[in-house]
Amino acid sequence: MATNPKSCEILRHNRKYIPGGVVSVNRKVEPEIVFVRADGAYMWDADGKQYIDYHAAFSPYFLGHNHPRVVEAVAKILRDGSSLPGTGTTVLEGQLAELLCENIEAVDSIILLNTGSEATSQAIRLARAVTGRDHIIVTQGGYNGWYDDVARKVMAPLEEIGSRVSPGEYRFIPMGSGIPASHQQTTHVINFNDLDSVRYVCERYPVAALITEPILQNIGIVKPQPGYLAGLRELADRYGFVLIFDEVKTGFRYSFGGYNELSQVKPDLVTYGKAIANGYPLAVLGGKSELMNYFIHPDKSRRPLLAGTYNAHPVPVSAAIATLELLLENEGEVYRCVDALGAKMEKGLEAILGSLEVEGIVARQGSAFCVYFMDHAPRDWHDLAQHHNFEADTKWRRALIDRGVYIFPEATKQCSISTTHTEADVAFTLEQMLETLKMITSDGASRLRISHSSTSSIEEHPPRLNESIVSNPNLVIDG
């Protein structure tokens, strides 16, 4: 931080009034850099240094920072004197709901919230209200929010989680203190890509819901194996639980309909956030009307609580409308463009790993990518924790930041390409990746260099997978 004196001074000031100086503790990372401006694919720190941004604030900026059409939509709302009435409905929330319901097959109706955690929490509450059951299933290495029901450690080390369990479940390891043991008793943690463990839990507990990211994107890009998502759909039908896809990170980044559209597996409920409003705070819970209508169930005792002062605030709603309209233009041309950039990044990284004889694999889905320093594509967190070189990953990320390429400086975190990145940005990034990997492999500290190239890439999913769309005729609805 010696080269960032203004960042240091801002942090010293903030620590006087904010614990640690940062209002979200997962942002407290090394190096400690204070960013003061962003535009498109670039950010500038308090000391004036420019970076190409692949972090994208944990990925909401699919259109890049401060996209002019989104900014103008927000400015117009402010100029026009729109406000949040706090009573009745608004024209804007109806427009946004129509855009979503008319263009996403998995969504019959929606509610608007402010954060992804709110959306997934509301989804679980709704599933419990519908089924009359309490237990839920979550995945090891997945992240579904900060609230008590799901706040298990995302990246628990092997010494904490122990040896692989399948079929079966892992103990709930809280992400932090203050989580009652009673919440942990109804949440069952299993491996991703493990249908046998889903059956194991369902045969022992009354399961209300299984919630999962369709791709684990809080530990990079860990993809579902062929048939896994369809298998979840089948098990939801068989055991009567609500299948929830947490698409807070995957939604709108690969296709307008999210990963459920690409996989052609239809969940009962789906949550969106992040990219939906290109950085403005907005989240969505949507799904089948017969479930969503429980919010207005004629028997008031059956209604799950739904409330929120800032739900459908006109500023983020207008940003979302502008974002979605842009994504829909020219039959989704924007997705084809960013996928092409992602392919260039993937091909370039593979060439770098091969030329340096580094054991590694490039995982990519569309515009998101991650490099794993291991000899195969990870199938779940346990596999990743056992085989990935975390020390080398972290060292590489920090070296890239020093060279003006900002990726989050924590091992395995996803990198995101936006619509405003250019081929020149990708070329520059690859140059820096080559030079920093040369440096890491030459210092002998990270056991990266091997005697032959074992680099391979994960097979890219085609635009649509051969997964079946099925409904859930056996969904258990309590009353």
N, C-alpha and C positions, 0 to 999 in steps of 0.2 A: 504493500500500500504506500510505500515511500514515494512512488511516482504519481500518486493520486492525492495530493494534499487537501484539495477542496472536498473530496469525498470523505476524507478522514475528519475534517472539521465539521461537516454536516452530521456525521455519525456521532461525534462527541457531543454535539448539541442535542441530538435526538435522544441519546441515552439518558439525558437528565430527566426526560419526561415520559419515555416509552421504555418498557422492559426490553433490554437488549438493543434498543434503538430502532426496532423493526416491528410493524404491527401484525405481521403474519410470520411466525417463527420459522416456517419452512423457507422463507426468503433469506434467512440469516446464514449466508454461505461465504466461503473464502474463494477468491478474493472479494473483499467488501468494496463494491463499486456503487456509487450513487449515480443513477441515470437521471438526466434532467430534461431530455428531449428525444422524440422519436418521430420518424417519418418513413413510411413505406417499409423497406427491409432494413433500415438503419436506426441505430441509437447512438446518442452522445452522452458521455459522462460529464460530471461536474467540472472536470479538468479539460474538457474540450476534445477528448479522444473519441473517434468514430469507430463503431463496430458494425459488422454485418450480424443481424440478429437471427439466430435459429432457435432461440428459447421461446420467443413470442408469448412471454408471460404465462407459461404453462399451456400454450397453444391456442388461445382464442383469436389471435390476429391472423386469420386465414387470408384476409384481404390486405394485410400489412397494416402498420400503424397509421392512424388518422387518414383512412381512405377518404378522398374528397367527397364522394357521393354520400357516404355515411355521415361525415362531418356536416355537410350541407343539410341533410335531413334533420339532424339534431338542431342545427342553428335555426332552421325554419320553425321548428316546434317552439323554440325559445322566443323567436321574434314574434310569432303569432299569439303569444300569451297563453298557450296551452298549459294546463295544470292538472294535478291529480285531485279530482273532486272528492274521492273517498266515499262516494255513494253511487249506486247504480253502475251501469256499464259505460263504456266509451266507444267511439267510432274506431279508434286505433286498435284496441284489443280485438275487436271483431275482424278487422282487416288482417291482422297477424294470424288469428286463428284460422281464417279461411285459407290463407296462403299455405299453412301447414297441413290442414286436413284435406285440402284438394290435391296436394302433391305428394303426400306420404301415405302409402297404402296401410301401414301399421297404425295409423292415427285416425280415429273417428272423431274424437273431441279432445280438447286440451285444457289445461289450466296454466296460468303464467305465475312464475315465482321469480326470485331474485338470484339465487345461487344454485349450483349443482347439488350441494348438500341438502338444501331445502327440497329440491325435486326428488331426490332418492329417498329422503326421509318420508315425504308424503306418499311416495309409491309404496313403501313398506307398510305404512299405516293403512293405506287403502287396501292392500292385499290382506292384511289381518282383519280388516272390517268385512271384507267380502267372504273370506273363508272361515272366520271364527277361530282361527288358529294363531299361535304365537311364534313358532319357531321359523327361523330363516337360515338359508345357506348362502355363504359368501366364499370367495376364492382367495387362497394364499397368493400374495403378490398383487392383489387387486386393491383399488381404492374407490370407495363409494361415498365418502364424506367424512365429516369430523364428529358426528353425533355418536352417542354411546353405543347404539346397536351395531354399528359397523366399524368403529374406530379401533381396529386391530392393527398391529404393526404391518406395514406394507412390505418392508425389506428386513424381516427378522433374520438374524444370522443363524447358521446351521446349529451352532451350539445351543441356541434357544429353542428351535423348532424340532431338533432331533432328527432321527433317520426318517426316510420316506415312509409315508403311511398311505397304503392303498390296497384294498378299500378301507376306508376309515376316515377319521377327522383329526385335525391338529387342535391343540389347546388354543384358546383365545388368549393372545398376548396383547394386552392393551397398548395403544399407541402412546398413552400418557396416563398420569394419575387422575383420580376423580371419576373413574368409570365404575359404577356399581357392579358387584359380582352377579347380581340378578340379571343384568343385561347380557353378561357373558354366557349365562346358562342357556339362553334361547338362541344364540348365534353359533352356527356350526361352520368351521373353517376347513375347507377341503382344497385339494389341488385343482388348478385349471386343467382342462383336457382330461378329466377323470370322471367318466360317467359311472363307473362302479361305485365311487364314493358318494355320488348323488343317491344312488339306490340304497346304499348302506344307511345314510341318514334318514331317508324317507321311510325305510322299513322300521325305524326305531322311534321316530318323533312325528308329531303332527305338523308338517311343514306348510307354512302359509305362502312362502315365496323363496325363490332363488334369484339373487341379483348378481349380475356379472357384467363387466365390460366385455363386449364381443371380441375385442383385442385388448390384451393387457398393455396399456400404454403409460402406466405409471412406473413400469420397469423396462421401458424401451418399446419394442414392438414384438410382443409374444402372441403369435397368431393361433387361432383355433385350428386343430387338426381336422382333416376332412371328416365330415359326419358328426363332429362334436356338437355344433349348435343345433343341428337337426335332432341329435340324440337328446339334448336338453328339452327340445320341443316335445318329443315323444314321451319323455319321463314326466313332464308337466301334465300332459294329457292323462298319463296312467295314474299318477299319484294325486292329481287335483291341486297342485300348487300353482301360484301365479308366477309366470316367467317374466322377469324384468330385465331388459337390456339397459345398462347404464351407458348411454352414448353421449355423456357430457363431453368426452374428448373426441370420440370418433364421429359424432354427428356433424354433418355438413362439411367435413373435411375431405371426404372421399367421394361422396355423392350427396345429392339433396336429401335423399331418404335415409342417409346414414348407412352403417354397416349391415343393418337388417335388410336393406334394399339389395346390397351386393350379394349377401349370402342367401337371400330369398327364404330366410327363416323369420317368421312373424312372431314377435313376442306378444304377451298379453298387455304389457305396459312398457313404455320406453321413456327415458329421460334425456333431455338435451340441455346444453349450456354452452359456455365458451364461444365457439365460432358462430353461434346463431345470431349474435349481435355485434360481432367483430370487436370484442373487447369491452362492450358496455354490459353492466350487470343484469343479466336476464337468464332465466332458465324455464324449461317447459317439462311438464308431465303430460303425456298423452297415451292413448290406447283405445281399447275396445269400449264402445259406448255403454255396454251392459255393466262394465266395471266402473267407468268414469261417472256414470249416473248415480253411483252410491253417494256421491257428494250432495245429491238432492233427493236421497231416498225418502219415499213417503213416510216411512217410519223414522222419526227423528233420532231414535235411539240407535239406529243402524248407520247414521251418517258419520263418517270420519271428519274430524275438525279440519276446516280449511279457512285460513285467515292470513292476512298480511297487509299492513298499512301501505307498503310500497309495491305490492303486486300490480303489474301493468302500468308502472310509471311511464308517462309519455316519452321521456327521453330515451330510455333503452328500447321501448317498443318501436319508436320511430327508427332507431338505429337498426333494429332487427328487420323491419320491413324493407329498408333500403338494402341491407345485406342480402336478404333472400331474393329480392327482385333481381339483383345483380347476378346471383348464383344461377338463376333460372334462365338468364338470357342465352340466346343462341344454342338452345338445347344442351346447356351445361358445358359450354366450350371451356370455361375457366378450369374445370377439372381436368380436361385433356391437356391443357397447357402446363399446369403444375405437375401433373403426372409425368410429362416429358422431362421437366427439370429434375424431378425425383429420380427418373431413370438415369439421367446423366450423372447425378451425384452417386448413385449406386454403382454404375459402371466404373466411374473414376476411382471410387474407394476400393473396389475389388482389384483394380489394376495396381493401386498403391500397396495394398496388403500383399498381393502376389509378388510384386517387384522387390519388396523388402523381406520376403519370406516370413511374414508374420502370420501366426495362427489367428485367424479371425473370420467373422462372417458378417455380412451386411444384411440387416433385416429392414425391409421397407414395405410400407403400404401407401401407395400414392405419394403424397407430399411429405409424409413423415418417415423418418429413418433412424436407425441406431446401429452402432458397430459393437459387436460382442467379441471379446478376445477369448474365444473358445473354438472348438473344432466342429461344432454343429449348432443348428438353430435350437434355442431353448424351448422346451415344451411347457415349462411352468417355472415358478419361482424356485422351487427346490433344485431343479436342474441347473438353473442360472446361478444360484448361490454356490453350488458345488463346483462349477467349472469355469466361471468367468473370472478374468483377472481384474479385480476391482481397483487395485492400486495403480496399475498401468492406465486404466480408463480415466481415473481421476487426474492423474498426472498429465495425461494427454489433453484433457479438457482445459486445464488451467494454462497449459502451454499455448493452446489455441486462443484463449482469451487474451493472453499477452500479445498475440499477433493480430488482434482486431477481429477475431471470429468469436462471437459470444454464443456458446452453448452452455446450458446449465451445468455448473461445476460439481455435479454429483453423479457418480457412476451409474450407468444404464438409463439415464433420463433421455426421453425422446427428443429428437431434433425436428424442427418444423420448417418447411419451406412455404412461403406465402406467394400470393399472386404477383407481388411486386418484386420478388427476387428475379434476377436476370441470369442469363448464361454467363455473363462476365463475373457476377457474384459467385456462381458455382465454380467457375474456373479458378478464381482467386482463393476460394475456400479450399479447393483440392490442393492447390500449391502449398498452402499453409499446413494442411493435413499431412502432406508428404514430408515437409521439412520437420515438423514436430515429431512425427513418428520416427524419422531418422535419428533425431536427437534422443528419443526415449530408448530405442533399440541399441544405440551405441553406448549408453551409459551403464549397461549391464545390470540395472537395478530392477527390471520389470519382467524378466523371463519371457519376453515377447518373441525374440528371434528363434526360429527353428530351422532345421536342416533342409526342409522342403516346403513348398507352398501347399497349404491345406485350405486355402481360402475357397469358400463357396457361398452362394447366396441362397436365401429362401426363395422358393418358387413363388413368383408373384401371382396373386389371385387374379383370374380373369375378371372382366367387368361384372359378370354374374356367376355365382357358384352353382353347382348342381345340388343344392339343398332344397328340400321340399317345403313349400308353404302349407302349413296345416293349422287348423284352429285348435281350440282346447275344449272339446265337447264334454269332457269329464271334470272340468274345473269345479272344485267344491265351493259352492256358494252357500254360506250359512244363512238359511232362511230366505 
